[in-house]
Amino acid sequence: MKVLDLKCSLDHRFEGWFASTDEFESQLSRKLVACPICSTTDVSRMPSAPRLNLSSARSDDSAPVSTAAKGGDSAQQARALNFMREILAKTENVGERFAEEARRMHYDEAPARNIRGVATPEDAHALMEEGIDVMPLPVPASLKEPLQ
């Protein structure tokens, strides 16, 4: 199993696990490798060093520093994904009925609650003109369905 460091054209960095380098190249050419943050298939391999376990005894000075400890991009991406998961868990998905349901709540025709859904730009603009607060929430494809 090969673990490769990858990044998309928007500079999101992530790992990919493949049976071989040839398998990675095959999947990449067929646009099967996608960024878990933005879903783009414009992905490239980053240089990486192999991980070698030469000894279980290691001095503290030679211990590898994790990306999270460095405060790198992947730690920031992980925080963003966790934030998005929390929002999804604490909101009701009303789907295509978003504008209708937001209006019903605003005019006290439905109980107030946290909702999310789909609205056209025109619907979102109309809601804002009515004084109804809305916020676009781009949900990464990796959170729309469970990963297998």
Residue, then its C-alpha position, 0 to 999 in steps of 0.5 A: m500500500k502506497v500513501l501519497d501526499l497530494k494537493c489540488s489546484l486550490d492548494h488543499r493538501f491531503e493523503g491518498w492510499f493506493a495499491s501502487t504508484d501505477e494504480f494512482e496514475s491510472q485513477l488520476s488519468r480517469k479523474l477518479v482522484a478528487c480533493p475531499i475539500c472541494s471535489t476538484t479532480d485537478v490533483s497532483r502528487m507532492p514530493s514525499a519521503p518514505r517512512l522508515n521504522l528503523s528502531s523503536a528506540r528513538s531520542d526525543d530530538s529525532a521524533p517527527v513533528s506532526t503537521a498539526a503541531k506545525g500548524g500547517d494547512s492540513a490542521q486548518q482544513a481539519r478544523a474547517l471540516n470539523f466545523m462544517r460537520e458540527i453545522l450539519a449535525k445541528t441543522e435540519n436539511v429542508g432541501e429545495r424548500f429552504a426559501e419557503e421554510a425560511r419565510r414561514m419561520h420569519y413570519d411565525e408560521a413555523p417554529a424557529r429552528n436552524i435550517r439548511g437547504v438549497a436556494t437559487p441566488e435569486d431566492a437568497h437575494a429576495l430573502m435578504e430583501e425581506g430582512i431574512d438572514v441567509m448565509p451560503l454554506p458550500v458543503p464539501a462533497s466528502l461530507k455529503e455522503p459517508l466515505q467507504 
